[in-house]
Structure formats: structure tokens, C-alpha cells
Amino acid sequence: MLRLMFVITLIATGFAHAQNYPVKTVRLVVPLVAGGPTDLLARLIAQPLGERLGQQVIVDNRPGAGGNIGAEMVARSPADGYTLFMGTSGPMSINVSIYPKIGYHPARDFAPVLLAASAPFVVVVHPALPANNVRQLIALVKARPGQLNYGAVPGNAAHLATELFKSNAKLDMVFVPYKGAAPANTDLVAGQIQLSFASTPGAMPFVKAGRLKALAISSAKRIAKLPELQTISESGVPGYEASVWYGIAAPAKTPPEIVARLYKEGAAVLQDRATLDKMDTNDFVPTLMNPEQFGAFVRSEIEKWGKVVKAIDAKID
């Protein structure tokens, strides 16, 4: 009887805490360095989300191991809604397959809150490359097997997106590894490499300046910001789709009432015109999903990229 009363008291206390949530600062952990697209989007969301919650939401950068350090820290945090994760396609779907040892599982150790945005890759080439669309690029690569190269960070979303393209189009290109997207873009502009799958926030400034040439977009559909760019799928590789995506998650077992509150306020922020304008300026595509949709999406992405990792036998120690 005493045990039953204790359990009832715990449940009632937890419900009361959820009803009063939040009563202190909320931390949004970004598993990558400050200044990148994930950090930028987190900061676009954090301030208005804090205003709606009535408590400050601070961004906490915890980079390392491709996002695994920040992800594991959040997964092991108390499930009380005060430590959240700004997840991306790397730590939330790719890393579980590519790292032999990982201290969390994205489908098991997180409670999905919402998918916020995506940033499709732009297929960019050096302006001197004699290809103005994907069909011409494919023909060029097939005419010069093993002669053209592309740059990416080993195991990241851009690397796997390019490998998926190579596989689907049956191409032979050489992979040149980089420690970051910025040095890869620098070498592409300089003509040291010929091709890159770059995120829209990272690539478009170079394209607009005429220093890189954009051939196609990697999303399933054309995007409003770049309506003239065909998708890879409609350019000779049917069914192709790959994007970097960004979403908010909480530790597993976070009370449903707290997840629901976070989704409600987060969705309102992401549908606000001021936020949408800032996202558009920075080349993010709004991609709102609720907790159930986001959870199903994460599971499908884990399966999709797991197959690519297995096909190219990619592992990072």
C-alpha cells in the first residue's frame, strides 16, 4: 500500500512539474561549432521560443565526433525538458551506422519534438568545368572515369549524398576528404577539385558571386528560392533525394505534456513570418513535422543512410 501511494505521488508530482513547465532556463545543445548552419538556425529559433515559453532558451555548443559528443550528452541528461538537442541528419540518422562505437541510439534515446527545416544540397562545380546541368555532368564523368574528383568531410551528409548519387548514376569519381565544408569550398573555387555537394547556406554565396556554378538541387522537389534549378531526380537520376535536416529532440522519457508544449510553441515560432523571413534569407527550407512524423522520419533516414554506409563500407574510428 505504501509503495502504491509512493508511485501515485511520483506520478502526480511529475504531472505538476509538466503543467508548470518551464520554471527555469532551457538549454538547446548544438552538437557542432558556432557559426555554422545548425548553430545559426538554433539561434533563430531560441530567442522567440524562449519568449513563448516565458523562460530564456540558451544555445550551448558542444562540438566533437561528428556531433556525437553533444548528442550523447543530451541523451544522458534528465528527461525534464530543460536540456534539448538541436539534431541534424548526422547525429540523428547517419552516425549510428558510420561510427563503430556510439554512446546513444537516435531512435531509442530521444523523444522527437519537431522537424524544423531542411537545406538541400546544391551540386556545384568549378565554372571551368564543361557541364551546365546534371545530364552533362554524368556524360562528362562517364567519358573520364576516375579523373574527376569531389570533396567532402568523410562520413558526413554531403559525402553520403554524393556517394548515393554516384551509385544511382553509376559513376566513377575520386573522393577527396576534407576536415570541413569551408576548405572544400575553397579548393573547389580554386579549381583543386571539380565537384561538391554543398548545403544551400554554404554554397549559394559563391554561386551568386559567380565563383561556382550550380547544376541542380538534391531535394525531391524544386525549392521556391531557386526555382530555376532542376532537381537531380528530374535531371537523369530518377528518385534521388538527399538533404541536410534540422530538428529538436529531448531525452527519451521526457513527459508527453512537456513534448507537446515544446512542439506547440516551437511550431508557432516556425510559422511566424519573422522567423520564416530569416530562414529564407539564410537558405533554409521550412519543413515542419510533429513529434510522431519526426520520429517516423528519423527511423526512415537511419535505414536509408545505413544502406549507403554499408554499400561503401564507410567507418570512422
Stockholm file with secondary structure:
# STOCKHOLM 1.0

chainA/1-317         MLRLMFVITLIATGFAHAQNYPVKTVRLVVPLVAGGPTDLLARLIAQPLGERLGQQVIVDNRPGAGGNIGAEMVARSPADGYTLFMGTSGPMSINVSIYPKIGYHPARDFAPVLLAASAPFVVVVHPALPANNVRQLIALVKARPGQLNYGAVPGNAAHLATELFKSNAKLDMVFVPYKGAAPANTDLVAGQIQLSFASTPGAMPFVKAGRLKALAISSAKRIAKLPELQTISESGVPGYEASVWYGIAAPAKTPPEIVARLYKEGAAVLQDRATLDKMDTNDFVPTLMNPEQFGAFVRSEIEKWGKVVKAIDAKID
#=GR chainA/1-317 SS CHHHHHHHHHHHHHHHHHHHCCSSCEEEEESSCTTSHHHHHHHHHHHHHHHHHTSCEEEEECCCGGGHHHHHHHHTSCSSSSEEEEEEHIIIIIHHHHCSSCSCCTTTSEEEEEEEEEEEEEEEECTTSSCSSHHHHHHHHHHSTTTCEEEECTTSHHHHHHHHHHHHHTCCCEEEECSSHHHHHHHHHHTSSSEEEEEHHHHHHHHHTTSSEEEEECSSSCCTTSTTSCBSGGGTCTTCCCEEEEEEEEETTCCHHHHHHHHHHHHHHHTSHHHHHHHHHTTCEEEEECHHHHHHHHHHHHHHHHHHHHHHTCCCC
#=GC SS_cons         CHHHHHHHHHHHHHHHHHHHCCSSCEEEEESSCTTSHHHHHHHHHHHHHHHHHTSCEEEEECCCGGGHHHHHHHHTSCSSSSEEEEEEHIIIIIHHHHCSSCSCCTTTSEEEEEEEEEEEEEEEECTTSSCSSHHHHHHHHHHSTTTCEEEECTTSHHHHHHHHHHHHHTCCCEEEECSSHHHHHHHHHHTSSSEEEEEHHHHHHHHHTTSSEEEEECSSSCCTTSTTSCBSGGGTCTTCCCEEEEEEEEETTCCHHHHHHHHHHHHHHHTSHHHHHHHHHTTCEEEEECHHHHHHHHHHHHHHHHHHHHHHTCCCC
//
